[in-house]
């Protein structure tokens, strides 16, 4: 009988701990894995590049995005005049 009470007590304690954990984490989105992995790393040139983009020329991508936005604004202005 004592063993049963000990097991039941342990299960209740685990259940309460689980409920508290769920209550504390409610409404919070989990952090992406890339941010969790990077949080312990020192800031270097390599860590400033988003994960998976190591071989991408970021400057050329940014220039292309700006050019695309400018072109979209110009074509929008021309159409509605």
N, C-alpha and C positions, 0 to 999 in steps of 0.2 A: 504494500500500500504506500509506503514511504517513497519507493522508486517511482510509482505512478504520480505522486504529488510533485516530486522533483522534476520529472519530465514535463508535466503540465505547467509548472511554474516557469520552466525554461521556454516553453512554447509561447506562453503568455508574454514573457519579457521580450522575446523576439518579435512577436506581433505588435506590441506597444512601440518598440523601437522603429519598426517598419512604418507604422502609422505616423509617428513623429517625423520621420524622414520625408514621407510623402507630403505631409502638411507643410514642412519647411520649404519644399521645392515646388509648391503649387504655383502655377502661373509663370514660371521662369522657363524660358527656352534653353535647351542645352547649348553650351558653347560649341562651335564647330571644332572638329578635330585639329584643323590647321592652327587655330588660335591656341588650343590647349597644348599642342606640341611646341609651338613657338614661345610660349610664356616663359620657359626656362632657359631659352637661348639668349646669348649676348647679341646686341645690335651690331651687325656688320653689313657690308655691302650685299653679301649673299642673302642675309635674312630679310632685307628690305624688299626683295622681289617676292611677289606672291607665290606660294607653293604651286608647282606644276608649270610655272612660267619662266623657268630658269633659262631656257634657250630662246625666249622671245625678246625681240628688241622693243622694249616698252616705249621708248621715245617715238619710234615710228608708228606704233599703235595709237599713241596719244595724238600725234600730228594728224593721222588719218581720221580720228574721231572728231577733232576740231574742224578739219576741212569738211567733213560730212555735215556737221552741225551748221557751219557757215553756208554751205550749199543749200541745205534744207531751208534756212531762213531766207536766203535770196530767192529761191524758187517760190516760197510762200508769198513773199512781198510782190513778186512779179505777177503771180496769178490773181491776186485780189486787188490790183490797182485798176 
